[in-house]
Amino acid sequence: MSDLLTQLPALLGVLVGTLGTILATSLADRARWRRSQSVRWDERRLDAYVDYAHALKESHAVALRLTAEHRPGSRSHPIDREEGLVRLAEADARRTIVWENLLLLGDEPTVVAAANWRDAIWQVERLARGIVEPPSDVAGMLTRVDEARDGYYRAARHSLGVRGGSVEQSATLRKALVDRTTAASEVPAA
């Protein structure tokens, strides 16, 4: 019995050490799994954000080509109306599909910013489809699209933890748009 009592502290030490090792390993594995899941979802979220941006840019590019005649000084290459409407419908179908991924994986500010960008582009699409008459301020309509895009990228970058400062383009694009419009209005009639 006395042998057991003398060995008891050593046995308890081994037991505590084993339990401690099991607990530490379990916690480390759990933390590693969480990090792995976080990276996995961040990658999928990035893909969803990029796919949605591409789909919107495609719709916008086609709509710009269809509305080139309404924008003095436009650098968009006009497109045949029937071909343009078909391409616009295809782009809209792609946008609708990738929207679902964005809803599933995006955070609330990014989804709201995406919807704002989409709504701004819809105004250009409505003009392209002939649903509405050209507004008196087509440049303002395009500026709203550019500002909404900046808002989307700002929200998406924040959601993904991307640092590096502002990448906003709307001010530069607005200046270029105003410069082209001014230059087009100053060209003497032939």
Secondary structure as GFF3:
##gff-version 3
##sequence-region A 1 190
A	DSSP	alpha_helix	2	66	.	.	.	ID=ss1
A	DSSP	three_ten_helix	68	70	.	.	.	ID=ss2
A	DSSP	alpha_helix	81	105	.	.	.	ID=ss3
A	DSSP	alpha_helix	108	128	.	.	.	ID=ss4
A	DSSP	alpha_helix	138	160	.	.	.	ID=ss5
A	DSSP	alpha_helix	170	186	.	.	.	ID=ss6
###
